[in-house]
Amino acid sequence: MTTADYDQASLPDLLPLYYRRLFPFSQYHRWLNYGGVTKNYFQNREFSFTLKDDIYVRYQSFSTQNELEKEMQKMNPYKIDIGAVYSHRPNQHNTVKSGSFQALEKELVFDIDMTDYDDVRSCCSGADICPKCWTLMTIAIRILDRALRDDFGFRHCLWVYSGRRGVHCWVCDEAARKLSVAARSAVAEYLSLVKGGDETVRKVVLSDPIHPFITESLTVVENYFSQYALLGQDILGSKEAVDKVLALLPEDVRKKLLQYFQTEKNPEKRWDTIRSMAQDKRMTAKKGHYFEMEIMLQYCYPRLDVNVSKGVNHLLKSPFSVHPKTGRISVPIDLRELDRFDPFEVPTISLICEELDQPKTEEEQDDNMENENKKEAGERRKMRDYKRTSLAKYVKLFDNFLEEMAHSRKGEVLKNSGECNLNP
């Protein structure tokens, strides 16, 4: 893949091209329309646009894909957020009687941001990320995706790179979209283990019996812990880092380890000693003493922004939105290739616009001739445009996700019609 350096000043020139020739409007509408099963589902959805100079426009809504397309090509938003499906059209909310304009449904969403891990990563801080700390996002996706599917029975989880320093999850099952605020809160609380602010030293506290969900999560963390935490972040290397770990341990264990660490400098051997001391404690004590597990979870477990997940009317950045700071597109993540996902390889708007200028291949020119007289030539051209860029594989991934949802919906319809036939 060639690299096109992104310059933030070029965004006003690039966005019109992106929305005119590259944004996957057809797939986007197909996603949010959910097969057109519920009347006005797409029409009553809120979109929010952030325009140049941080002008924020809420309660946008559209009757058709064409209407959405025209408005986005006219406004060229720097950022797109998606909100709830409301009882009335959001763009008419001012005309609705007070109190009757209600958020009814929305995907169950999760937002994981690298800045929330600043107390446990030493390589970067703030908005900065690197391949070392990106492992935290990989762990988060593995833990949460497994729990959402196995523990809650959801099937349609769309994981999306935010474009800068985090990931989002959109759980699109009908059951998830219909969850109440209380139910969303319950799911978010179930998935939250790291609790407390800057002043809280011990943010993970385990007690008997260990819940199966925690055991499953620890299995994921263990696969990455040595490479990520012991080697990558060197959490048992410098005195400052060691002191942070020791602060999470019982006082008697801490004293013994301080003495042992005087002579043993190898981080992995230090960790093995912490583990064996925890196991010894569990054998002799009546309860608890899961401190090695607490350390692993405090350093690696996903840190959720619970408020994003709780609210039905909470806005979340849309897939295929452009991040104005990095220029990177907010693209779906292929979970089959999760360990190989590299946020720095995600295409920028400059790159994909530059790729459009590359000469067409012979095959593409033949395709052009074949379709130029057809009615759908405009739509076909748009489809071919993104296929000529690095965005293609991400749109294909999105397509596959939509196909799975459509197949599932069809199965539900057949199942329900079968039940109706059995119960006349």
Salt bridges, closest charged atoms under 4 A:
GLU46 OE2 - ARG58 NE 2.83
GLU69 OE2 - LYS382 NZ 2.37
ASP81 OD2 - LYS79 NZ 3.29
GLU105 OE2 - LYS178 NZ 2.80
GLU107 OE2 - ARG45 NH2 2.85
ASP111 OD1 - HIS168 NE2 3.37
ASP113 OD1 - ARG165 NE 2.91
ASP118 OD1 - ARG121 NH2 2.76
ASP119 OD2 - LYS203 NZ 3.43
ASP119 OD1 - ARG303 NH1 2.65
ASP145 OD2 - ARG149 NE 2.74
ASP150 OD2 - ARG146 NH1 3.55
ASP151 OD2 - ARG146 NH2 3.08
GLU174 OE2 - LYS178 NZ 3.92
GLU189 OE1 - LYS195 NZ 3.52
GLU189 OE2 - LYS310 NZ 3.87
GLU222 OE2 - ARG275 NH2 3.07
ASP243 OD2 - LYS239 NZ 2.74
GLU251 OE2 - LYS255 NZ 3.66
ASP252 OD2 - LYS281 NZ 2.61
GLU292 OE2 - ARG282 NH2 2.90
GLU294 OE2 - ARG202 NH2 3.04
ASP334 OD1 - ARG336 NE 3.06
GLU337 OE1 - ARG340 NH2 2.84
ASP339 OD2 - ARG142 NH2 3.10
GLU364 OE1 - ARG388 NE 3.64
GLU376 OE1 - ARG380 NH2 3.38
ASP385 OD2 - ARG21 NE 2.94
ASP385 OD2 - ARG381 NH1 2.70
ASP385 OD1 - ARG388 NH1 3.78
GLU403 OE2 - ARG30 NH2 2.94
